[in-house]
């Protein structure tokens, strides 16, 4: 029992001695490690939450979704996404024998999203997104009074979205992205219906690589400035 306690005490003393005997990091070492942490990496993980407004036959439809993937060398974004929409199409409502029918559109599809970032600064970036979506769409006429489905069509859908984007980055790892573009139907099994429209989009980008960099830089600065406030260090990193 006595030996066990002695071993624990000696171990703690050695640990404290080692901790306090560490030399303060030199400026040269700090700069070297900072450059390594802040280097441009080939691959950076990305996540985006997206909300789009589609302008179709005088009506605004809401399309919600998300995507996840990578940013290559800060220039080319490649992601996979998923989007869904469920909305009544007021332009296609009809009245038969004093019975009103509404037309409901349901859309679910996956997508391959690309974006070329042609200009990037600390607070802003500009890009050209090009996306291809493939999935299922369904159109059905519903009796407005009884909820009974009068007719229904469904089938495979292939669409393409393209436009211009601008991203504002108040913090390096969070960006607010806006897009203006056009959606084109390339193929639709539901005959006589083409879902072509202009759209606007507002999304929230999360750059996982920037979060990791900030954590690494926070630890490095705390080592370099041992007496500095942890809160002040964190604020400096977030606002830089």
N, C-alpha and C positions, 0 to 999 in steps of 0.2 A: 504494500500500500504506500509506504514511504517513498520507495523507488519510483512508483508511478507518478506521484505528485512532484517529485524532483524532476523527472523527465519533462513534465508539462510546464513547470516553471522555467526550466532552461530553454525549452522550445520557444516560449513566449518572449523571453528576454532576447534571444537571438533574432526573433522576428522584428521586435521593436528596434533593436540595434541596427538591423539591416535597413529598416524603413527610414530611420533618421539619419543614417550615414550615406543615403543616396545623394549624389551630387545633383545640384540644380541643372536642368537641361540647358545647354548653351543655345544661343540664337542660331548658330549654324545648324545644329541638330534639329531645332524647331522648324526652320525653313525647309530643310531637307525632307522631314516627315510630312510637313504641310503640302509640299509639292506632290509627294507620292499620294497622299489622300485625295487631293483635288484634281488629280490627273483625269483626262477624258478617257472613259472606258468604252470599249467596243459595244458592250451590251448593257442596257439599263432597264430594269423592270418598270412597267407602267400600268396604271389602273385609271379608268375614266368612268364617271357616271354621266349619262347623256340624257337630255330632254330636247326633243325636236318638235317644232310647230310646222305642220304641213298645210299649205294653202291649196285646197282642192275644191273647185267649183264654188268659189265664194265662201267656203267654210274653212275654219281652222281646226285641224285634227292634231291631237297630242300623241306622239310616239315616244315611249320611254325605253331605256335600255342601258347597257354598260358594255365595256370591252376591257380586255387585259392582254398585255403582250410586252414588247420590248421597243426601246429606242436605240437605233444603231448609230454610233459616233455622233450623237446629237443632231442627226440630219434626217434619218429615215425611220418613221414609226410604223411598226408592223404589229397588228393585234387581231384577236378574234373577238367578236361581239355577239350579243343577243338583244333583240328588240321585240316589242309587242305593242299592239294597238287594238282597242275595242271601242268602236264609235258608230253612232248613227249618222248616215249620210242624208242630210236634209234635202240636198238637191235631187235625190232619187225617191223621195216620198211620193206616194200616189194615193188616189181616192177612187174606189170602185163601189158603185151602188151605195154611196154615202158611208162606206166603211174606209177608214184611213189605214194605210199600210206604211210602215217605216222600213227603210232598208239599213241593215246593220252590217258593218264591215269588221271582221276579226282578222288580225294579221299577226303572225308569229314567224320569226325567221332568224337564222344565224347569219353572220357576216364575216367577210375578210376585209379588214380596214388597213389602208396604207395612207401615209401622209409625208410629203416631202417638206422639210423645214428649210426654207431658203433664206431666212434671216432670224437670228437669235441674239438678244441682248439680255442683260441682267433682269429687266422687268418686262420685256415684251418679246414675242416671237411671232413670225408670220409663216403660214404654211399653205399647202395645196392638198387637201384630202381627196382620195379616190377610194370608194368602197363598193363591194359587191355583196348583195344580200340574197339569200336563197332559203325558201321555206314554204309555208302554207298560208293561203288566204281564203276566206270564206265570206260569201255574200248571201244574205237571206232576207226575204220580205216577212215582216212580222205584223200581225194584226195588233194595232195600237190599243184596242179595247180589251181583247181577250188574251193577248200574248201568244196566240197560236201562230206557228210558222207556216206561211203559205207556200213558199218555195225556197230552195237552197241550192247554191252552187259552191263548190270548193275545188281547190287544185293547187298545183305547184306554181311558185312565183319566183322569178329572177329579176332583180332590180339593180340599178347602179346609181350611186350618189356621188356628185363631185361639186367642188366649190372652192372658196377661199376661207381661211381661218386666221384668227388673231387670238393670242393668248396673253393675258396679263398675269404676272407672277409677283404678287406682293411679298410672298415668301418663296424661297427657291423651290421648295418641294410641294407647293400647292399652286395651281394655275387655274384661272377662270377663262374658259375658252368659248369663243363665239364663232359661228360659221354661217355664211350665206351661200346657198347652193341650189342645185336642181336635181330632182329625182326622175330617173327614166326607167320605164318598164321595158325590160329586154325580152321577157317571155312570161305569159300568164295562161294557165289552163282554163281559167274562168273567162269564157269568150265575151267579147264586146265590152270588156272593162280594162282600161289602162290607167294605172295609178301614177300618172305623170304630174309633177307639181314642183313649184318652188318651195324651199323650206329655209327656216332659220333654226339654229341650234345653240343652246347654252349648256355647257358641261363643266364638270369639276375634275381637273387632273390631279393625280397624286403620283409623285415621282419617288419611288422607294429608294433609289440610289442616293438621292439628295438627303433623305432622312438618315441613311447609314453614314453618309459623309459628315453630316452635322453632329452625329453622336461621336464619331471618331475625332472630329476637330474639337469637340467639347472636352473630351478626355485629354487630348494633347495640350490644349490651352491650360487646363487645370494643372497639368504637370509642369508646364513652363512658367505659369504664374501661380505658385503655390498659395500665395496669400490673397489672391483675388476672390471676389464673391462669385459663388456658383450661379446666382441669379443674373448678375451682370454679364458673366460669360455667355450664358444661354441667350440673353437678349441680344448681345453683339452678334452671335451666330445667326439668329433668326432674321435680324434686320439688315445684315450685310448684303 
